[in-house]
Amino acid sequence: MMAGAPITLPVDVARRFHRRAVGLDAPHASVGAAIAHHGYVQIDPINVCGRMHDLILRNRVANYAEGDLMRHVHGKNGAGIAPGRRVAFEHHLPGRGILVAFGNEAWPYLRGVMRDRQTRVNAWWGKLDAEQERMAKRVLAEIAERGPLSSDDIEHGDRSVDAWGTSGRLVRTTLDRLFFHGRVLIARRSGGEGGGVVGTRRVYDLPERVLSAKVLAMPEPGAEEAARWLVLLKLRQHRLVMLKKSEVALVEDAVRAVKVEGVAGMLYVLREDVALLGKEGEKRRDAVSTLLLAPLDPLIYDRRLTSRLWGFDYTWEVYVPEAKRVRGYYALPALAGVEFVGHVDPKADRTRKKLTVIGRSLRRGHKAGDAIKGLARFLGLNSKG
């Protein structure tokens, strides 16, 4: 079945569909439901006003609390989950290298990529060098004997240069590489900040002690099926996307083409989402609320599409030199209805229990006070500024 004749939409209808399809209007009942809908949730350890994954999910999951994603993946307080009860795991998105939380069904589609990384040269995820090979034998033996371990749990003073060109402990760079290869997995997280929030320190274990035998035995797909899965994963994550011709060929039976008036290029949606195109849905957020989105929110992740469809040029400035920043280190885009109306740059002071706004810019007639107070409540803080 071909993708079919393009569906033509006015820009405001396309925008309304986009925010509805990515889960911003009607919250999911659980973290598991959100992962099932989007395919994965991106994980990032930076914590300025909440971590990326928590900021993404707080707008999408009913009664979401800070740290709920990590509790879903690794159990209460990051203590770990028995393999037979684990429903999700952390790993890198193929082709991108970003760390995400997947549902267990993703495992077989990652195996070929993991195996391929073990034979290729790459500063981040490639094959082990001679020193790392020697260290890997020791690390794997210690984990097999002692159980889940972080790099800090293994005593060894040798140094290695990581992909950033920074000198670090050889044991850590080796564990990072073994994780990319799927030879160890993150069993739990340690080093929490208190209040039940799971920490960021990775604790590794052997795959057979993290995932169940049933999951590990899932048949590995062929190359074309795996490639198709990746394209469908992009569609599930963002719901309205630009695709290459080669990508369309892989999923043409599962998508419809969309032409948005005044927007260059063809866009694509999942056939299962077509019904949403003419559905008004819930307007309680759309009409009255300003939402503060995560810098890497699925709605705006593709900066080119965000510029074309939403008329909003946004850069996450964490890695921009301070002198060149326009909005701020961790500025959150402000979405009101079907328009981006500015940004707010908040910073959490956990010690003083304050959320301070260190910068903001909002279009005339729009306010973000309620959104800022909502973020503060989510973080267990008082708002200031």
Secondary structure, 3 states (H helix, E strand, C coil): CCCCCCEEECHHHHHHHHHHHCCCCCCECCHHHHHHHHCEEECCCCCCCCCHHHHHHHCCECCCCCCHHHHHHHCHHHCCCCHHHCCEEEEECCCCCCEEEEEHHHHHHHHHHHHHHCCCCCCCCCCCCHHHHHHHHHHHHHHHHHCCECHHHCCCCCEEECCCCCEEEHHHHHHHHHHHCCCCEEEEEECCCECCECCCEEEEECHHHCCCHHHHCCCCCCHHHHHHHHHHHHHHHHCCECCCHHHHHHHCCCEEEEEECCCCCCEEEEHHHHHHHHCCCCCHHHHHCEEECCCCCCCCCCHHHHHHHHCCCCCCHHHCCHHHCCCCCCCEEEEECCEEEEEEEEEEECCCCEEEEEEEEECCCCCCHHHHHHHHHHHCCEEEC
